[in-house]
């Protein structure tokens, strides 16, 4: 039985109005004891999240228990960014969702999931192209590191 990829907006999201999830909502679904802690995880992985599209942010006022007003940064993640954060979260709910994502990935790489139409095929090709580009950048960075290490060793 063939499973078809549901047509989604896999490209980086152009606006915050597109399909996004607010950081705190995601944290609650994942079972965070203190939902605001997800923002630390998002900040730590911001460069990788930005590789999957613009990370929408908004400054929001918050009132402490003593009435002090301050602002916090809220993050709005697209589906790919949310999946990345789910995989990094480490809660029981996140681990369960990560297993599900891994199973879907295995189904896809085994040929069990195909593009439903040409537009979805183009989106999948774009995902593959971005992965190839990231691998190339990683390889170049590693070569530069090795070259620098060998240059230091030659000077000794």
Phi and psi restraints in degrees (value plus and minus 20) as a CYANA .aco file:
   2 UNK   PHI    -112.9   -72.9
   2 UNK   PSI     113.7   153.7
   3 UNK   PHI    -121.3   -81.3
   3 UNK   PSI     114.7   154.7
   4 UNK   PHI    -124.2   -84.2
   4 UNK   PSI     120.6   160.6
   5 UNK   PHI     -88.2   -48.2
   5 UNK   PSI     105.6   145.6
   6 UNK   PHI     -90.5   -50.5
   6 UNK   PSI     112.2   152.2
   7 UNK   PHI     -86.2   -46.2
   7 UNK   PSI      98.1   138.1
   8 UNK   PHI    -152.0  -112.0
   8 UNK   PSI     153.1   193.1
   9 UNK   PHI    -107.8   -67.8
   9 UNK   PSI      61.6   101.6
  10 UNK   PHI    -101.0   -61.0
  10 UNK   PSI     -34.5     5.5
  11 UNK   PHI     -94.7   -54.7
  11 UNK   PSI     139.0   179.0
  12 UNK   PHI     -73.1   -33.1
  12 UNK   PSI     119.7   159.7
  13 UNK   PHI     -94.9   -54.9
  13 UNK   PSI     112.0   152.0
  14 UNK   PHI     -98.7   -58.7
  14 UNK   PSI     -46.5    -6.5
  15 UNK   PHI    -161.2  -121.2
  15 UNK   PSI     140.9   180.9
  16 UNK   PHI     -88.4   -48.4
  16 UNK   PSI     -39.0     1.0
  17 UNK   PHI     -95.4   -55.4
  17 UNK   PSI     -38.1     1.9
  18 UNK   PHI     -87.9   -47.9
  18 UNK   PSI     153.4   193.4
  19 UNK   PHI     -77.9   -37.9
  19 UNK   PSI      83.2   123.2
  20 UNK   PHI    -154.3  -114.3
  20 UNK   PSI     144.8   184.8
  21 UNK   PHI    -146.9  -106.9
  21 UNK   PSI     117.6   157.6
  22 UNK   PHI     -95.2   -55.2
  22 UNK   PSI     119.7   159.7
  23 UNK   PHI     -70.3   -30.3
  23 UNK   PSI     -65.2   -25.2
  24 UNK   PHI     -86.8   -46.8
  24 UNK   PSI     -58.2   -18.2
  25 UNK   PHI     -81.9   -41.9
  25 UNK   PSI     -64.1   -24.1
  26 UNK   PHI     -81.7   -41.7
  26 UNK   PSI     -63.7   -23.7
  27 UNK   PHI     -80.6   -40.6
  27 UNK   PSI     -61.0   -21.0
  28 UNK   PHI     -85.3   -45.3
  28 UNK   PSI     -62.4   -22.4
  29 UNK   PHI     -82.7   -42.7
  29 UNK   PSI     -56.5   -16.5
  30 UNK   PHI     -99.4   -59.4
  30 UNK   PSI     -27.9    12.1
  31 UNK   PHI      65.0   105.0
  31 UNK   PSI       7.7    47.7
  32 UNK   PHI     -84.5   -44.5
  32 UNK   PSI     113.6   153.6
  33 UNK   PHI     -85.1   -45.1
  33 UNK   PSI     -59.4   -19.4
  34 UNK   PHI    -144.2  -104.2
  34 UNK   PSI      76.2   116.2
  35 UNK   PHI     -73.5   -33.5
  35 UNK   PSI     -51.2   -11.2
  36 UNK   PHI     -85.5   -45.5
  36 UNK   PSI     -37.5     2.5
  37 UNK   PHI     -82.9   -42.9
  37 UNK   PSI     -41.5    -1.5
  38 UNK   PHI     -82.9   -42.9
  38 UNK   PSI     -46.7    -6.7
  39 UNK   PHI     -85.9   -45.9
  39 UNK   PSI     -52.4   -12.4
  40 UNK   PHI     -84.9   -44.9
  40 UNK   PSI     -61.5   -21.5
  41 UNK   PHI     -84.7   -44.7
  41 UNK   PSI     -63.0   -23.0
  42 UNK   PHI     -82.6   -42.6
  42 UNK   PSI     -66.3   -26.3
  43 UNK   PHI     -79.2   -39.2
  43 UNK   PSI     -62.5   -22.5
  44 UNK   PHI     -83.1   -43.1
  44 UNK   PSI     -52.8   -12.8
  45 UNK   PHI    -127.8   -87.8
  45 UNK   PSI      -2.9    37.1
  46 UNK   PHI     -73.9   -33.9
  46 UNK   PSI     -63.6   -23.6
  47 UNK   PHI     -79.3   -39.3
  47 UNK   PSI     -61.2   -21.2
  48 UNK   PHI     -89.3   -49.3
  48 UNK   PSI     -58.2   -18.2
  49 UNK   PHI     -84.4   -44.4
  49 UNK   PSI     -58.8   -18.8
  50 UNK   PHI     -87.4   -47.4
  50 UNK   PSI     -43.1    -3.1
  51 UNK   PHI     -87.9   -47.9
  51 UNK   PSI     -36.8     3.2
  52 UNK   PHI    -123.0   -83.0
  52 UNK   PSI      -9.9    30.1
  53 UNK   PHI     107.8   147.8
  53 UNK   PSI     150.8   190.8
  54 UNK   PHI     -82.6   -42.6
  54 UNK   PSI     113.0   153.0
  55 UNK   PHI    -113.5   -73.5
  55 UNK   PSI      88.4   128.4
  56 UNK   PHI     -94.1   -54.1
  56 UNK   PSI     116.5   156.5
  57 UNK   PHI    -152.9  -112.9
  57 UNK   PSI     132.5   172.5
  58 UNK   PHI    -166.7  -126.7
  58 UNK   PSI     115.6   155.6
  59 UNK   PHI    -102.7   -62.7
  59 UNK   PSI     105.7   145.7
  60 UNK   PHI    -145.2  -105.2
  60 UNK   PSI     118.1   158.1
  61 UNK   PHI     -93.3   -53.3
  61 UNK   PSI     125.1   165.1
  62 UNK   PHI    -157.1  -117.1
  62 UNK   PSI     126.6   166.6
  63 UNK   PHI    -134.2   -94.2
  63 UNK   PSI     106.2   146.2
  64 UNK   PHI     -95.6   -55.6
  64 UNK   PSI     152.8   192.8
  65 UNK   PHI     -80.8   -40.8
  65 UNK   PSI     -45.2    -5.2
  66 UNK   PHI    -114.6   -74.6
  66 UNK   PSI     -13.6    26.4
  67 UNK   PHI      71.3   111.3
  67 UNK   PSI     -20.0    20.0
  68 UNK   PHI     -92.7   -52.7
  68 UNK   PSI     111.5   151.5
  69 UNK   PHI    -119.8   -79.8
  69 UNK   PSI     108.4   148.4
  70 UNK   PHI    -158.1  -118.1
  70 UNK   PSI     154.4   194.4
  71 UNK   PHI    -135.3   -95.3
  71 UNK   PSI     127.3   167.3
  72 UNK   PHI    -147.4  -107.4
  72 UNK   PSI     137.0   177.0
  73 UNK   PHI    -113.0   -73.0
  73 UNK   PSI     101.1   141.1
  74 UNK   PHI    -115.3   -75.3
  74 UNK   PSI     122.3   162.3
  75 UNK   PHI    -133.3   -93.3
  75 UNK   PSI     120.6   160.6
  76 UNK   PHI    -137.4   -97.4
  76 UNK   PSI      95.9   135.9
  77 UNK   PHI    -125.5   -85.5
  77 UNK   PSI     122.3   162.3
  78 UNK   PHI    -100.3   -60.3
  78 UNK   PSI     159.8   199.8
  79 UNK   PHI     -80.4   -40.4
  79 UNK   PSI     -65.0   -25.0
  80 UNK   PHI     -84.4   -44.4
  80 UNK   PSI     -63.4   -23.4
  81 UNK   PHI     -83.2   -43.2
  81 UNK   PSI     -61.4   -21.4
  82 UNK   PHI     -83.2   -43.2
  82 UNK   PSI     -61.1   -21.1
  83 UNK   PHI     -82.1   -42.1
  83 UNK   PSI     -60.3   -20.3
  84 UNK   PHI     -82.0   -42.0
  84 UNK   PSI     -66.9   -26.9
  85 UNK   PHI     -86.0   -46.0
  85 UNK   PSI     -57.4   -17.4
  86 UNK   PHI     -77.7   -37.7
  86 UNK   PSI     -66.4   -26.4
  87 UNK   PHI     -85.0   -45.0
  87 UNK   PSI     -46.2    -6.2
  88 UNK   PHI    -112.8   -72.8
  88 UNK   PSI     -32.4     7.6
  89 UNK   PHI     -89.5   -49.5
  89 UNK   PSI     -64.5   -24.5
  90 UNK   PHI      61.3   101.3
  90 UNK   PSI     -11.9    28.1
  91 UNK   PHI    -103.5   -63.5
  91 UNK   PSI     146.8   186.8
  92 UNK   PHI     -81.6   -41.6
  92 UNK   PSI     -62.4   -22.4
  93 UNK   PHI     -85.9   -45.9
  93 UNK   PSI     -60.5   -20.5
  94 UNK   PHI     -84.9   -44.9
  94 UNK   PSI     -61.5   -21.5
  95 UNK   PHI     -81.8   -41.8
  95 UNK   PSI     -60.2   -20.2
  96 UNK   PHI     -83.2   -43.2
  96 UNK   PSI     -64.5   -24.5
  97 UNK   PHI     -85.8   -45.8
  97 UNK   PSI     -55.6   -15.6
  98 UNK   PHI     -84.2   -44.2
  98 UNK   PSI     -59.9   -19.9
  99 UNK   PHI     -81.2   -41.2
  99 UNK   PSI     -63.8   -23.8
 100 UNK   PHI     -80.3   -40.3
 100 UNK   PSI     -64.6   -24.6
 101 UNK   PHI     -82.4   -42.4
 101 UNK   PSI     -59.3   -19.3
 102 UNK   PHI     -84.8   -44.8
 102 UNK   PSI     -59.1   -19.1
 103 UNK   PHI     -86.4   -46.4
 103 UNK   PSI     -60.4   -20.4
 104 UNK   PHI     -85.1   -45.1
 104 UNK   PSI     -60.9   -20.9
 105 UNK   PHI     -80.0   -40.0
 105 UNK   PSI     -65.1   -25.1
 106 UNK   PHI     -82.3   -42.3
 106 UNK   PSI     -60.4   -20.4
 107 UNK   PHI     -82.3   -42.3
 107 UNK   PSI     -64.3   -24.3
 108 UNK   PHI     -83.3   -43.3
 108 UNK   PSI     -70.0   -30.0
 109 UNK   PHI     -88.7   -48.7
 109 UNK   PSI     -40.1    -0.1
 110 UNK   PHI    -106.6   -66.6
 110 UNK   PSI     -17.5    22.5
 111 UNK   PHI      68.0   108.0
 111 UNK   PSI     -12.9    27.1
 112 UNK   PHI    -103.4   -63.4
 112 UNK   PSI     -28.1    11.9
 113 UNK   PHI    -145.4  -105.4
 113 UNK   PSI     107.1   147.1
 114 UNK   PHI    -147.2  -107.2
 114 UNK   PSI     140.6   180.6
 115 UNK   PHI     -86.4   -46.4
 115 UNK   PSI     117.8   157.8
 116 UNK   PHI     -96.7   -56.7
 116 UNK   PSI     -44.9    -4.9
 117 UNK   PHI    -177.2  -137.2
 117 UNK   PSI    -198.0  -158.0
 118 UNK   PHI     -83.8   -43.8
 118 UNK   PSI     -58.3   -18.3
 119 UNK   PHI     -81.8   -41.8
 119 UNK   PSI     -62.7   -22.7
 120 UNK   PHI     -86.4   -46.4
 120 UNK   PSI     -56.7   -16.7
 121 UNK   PHI     -83.1   -43.1
 121 UNK   PSI     -60.1   -20.1
 122 UNK   PHI     -84.6   -44.6
 122 UNK   PSI     -61.6   -21.6
 123 UNK   PHI     -83.0   -43.0
 123 UNK   PSI     -62.9   -22.9
 124 UNK   PHI     -84.0   -44.0
 124 UNK   PSI     -59.6   -19.6
 125 UNK   PHI     -83.8   -43.8
 125 UNK   PSI     -58.9   -18.9
 126 UNK   PHI     -83.6   -43.6
 126 UNK   PSI     -59.9   -19.9
 127 UNK   PHI     -81.8   -41.8
 127 UNK   PSI     -64.8   -24.8
 128 UNK   PHI     -83.1   -43.1
 128 UNK   PSI     -61.9   -21.9
 129 UNK   PHI     -83.4   -43.4
 129 UNK   PSI     -61.7   -21.7
 130 UNK   PHI     -85.9   -45.9
 130 UNK   PSI     -57.2   -17.2
 131 UNK   PHI     -83.5   -43.5
 131 UNK   PSI     -63.8   -23.8
 132 UNK   PHI     -81.1   -41.1
 132 UNK   PSI     -62.0   -22.0
 133 UNK   PHI     -83.5   -43.5
 133 UNK   PSI     -64.4   -24.4
 134 UNK   PHI     -81.8   -41.8
 134 UNK   PSI     -62.3   -22.3
 135 UNK   PHI     -81.9   -41.9
 135 UNK   PSI     -59.5   -19.5
 136 UNK   PHI     -83.1   -43.1
 136 UNK   PSI     -61.9   -21.9
 137 UNK   PHI     -85.2   -45.2
 137 UNK   PSI     -59.2   -19.2
 138 UNK   PHI     -84.4   -44.4
 138 UNK   PSI     -65.0   -25.0
 139 UNK   PHI     -82.2   -42.2
 139 UNK   PSI     -61.4   -21.4
 140 UNK   PHI     -84.5   -44.5
 140 UNK   PSI     -61.0   -21.0
 141 UNK   PHI     -83.2   -43.2
 141 UNK   PSI     -62.0   -22.0
 142 UNK   PHI     -86.4   -46.4
 142 UNK   PSI     -59.1   -19.1
 143 UNK   PHI     -82.4   -42.4
 143 UNK   PSI     -64.0   -24.0
 144 UNK   PHI     -80.5   -40.5
 144 UNK   PSI     -61.3   -21.3
 145 UNK   PHI     -83.4   -43.4
 145 UNK   PSI     -64.7   -24.7
 146 UNK   PHI     -84.3   -44.3
 146 UNK   PSI     -64.1   -24.1
 147 UNK   PHI     -80.1   -40.1
 147 UNK   PSI     -61.6   -21.6
 148 UNK   PHI     -85.1   -45.1
 148 UNK   PSI     -60.7   -20.7
 149 UNK   PHI     -84.3   -44.3
 149 UNK   PSI     -63.1   -23.1
 150 UNK   PHI     -86.2   -46.2
 150 UNK   PSI     -56.1   -16.1
 151 UNK   PHI     -83.5   -43.5
 151 UNK   PSI     -60.4   -20.4
 152 UNK   PHI     -85.6   -45.6
 152 UNK   PSI     -62.8   -22.8
 153 UNK   PHI     -84.6   -44.6
 153 UNK   PSI     -55.5   -15.5
 154 UNK   PHI     -87.6   -47.6
 154 UNK   PSI     -50.4   -10.4
 155 UNK   PHI     -92.1   -52.1
 155 UNK   PSI     -40.0     0.0
